[in-house]
Amino acid sequence: MRLLVVEDNTDLAGQLMAALTGARFAVDHAPDGEEAMFLGETEPYDAIVLDLGLPMIDGLSVLRHWRQAGRDMPVLILTARDSWSEKVTGLNAGADDYLAKPFAMDELVARLHALIRRAAGRARSDIVVGPLSLDVVAGVASWKGLTVRLTALEFRMLTYLAQHAGRPVSKAELTEHLYAQDFDRDSNTLEVVIGRLRRKLDAHFIETVRGQGYRVGHG
């Protein structure tokens, strides 16, 4: 899953990036409202963490712009402590959740997982497709009841394919949701990771759909 962190405080932004990367997310960072507005409108993020007090363009204006442009990704806003009016205004502008500063990183990660689940139409934290079970919060994959060791990239790829089980997912779509903006996006890397997953699971579980991409859970 790919996230955007919009935060102008360098120290807090670094802490957020480290915590979210450690939680197996691919993470981009925007330090001001102008860059945030552009990235949120042009990149397919699975969720966004948005501070409201931003230079150049304030967070509420950025959020309203995204929603007016038809961008419906989940947005969690960061607000000042005890600022009830700020929370209400943010929610009315189209935010999906909020956290007041200071906050616990574990709570932020949990809330983001919940937002992404709801956006995908799931209530549970695990995804089950045939013999595959993924605990997205714990980062644990099981195949036919046995735990399978996966790298962070393998887990992200398998999670995305499982979330969209039954339909082909193109290489372009996988690339957009698996890698941060500054990552060297080589399509050959996808094929290598798919090959590793097939060896760890089953050669036929991840199907190649000619001209369309990869699919799990077909039929």
Secondary structure, 3 states (H helix, E strand, C coil): CEEEEECCCHHHHHHHHHHHHHCCCEEEEECCHHHHHHHHHHCCCCEEEEECCCCCCCHHHHHHHHHHCCCCCCEEEEECCCCHHHHHHHHHCCCCEEEECCCCHHHHHHHHHHHHHHHCCCCCCEEEECCEEEECCCCEEEECCEEECCCHHHHHHHHHHHHCCCCCECHHHHHHHHCCCCCCCCHHHHHHHHHHHHHHCCCCCCEEECCCEEECCCC
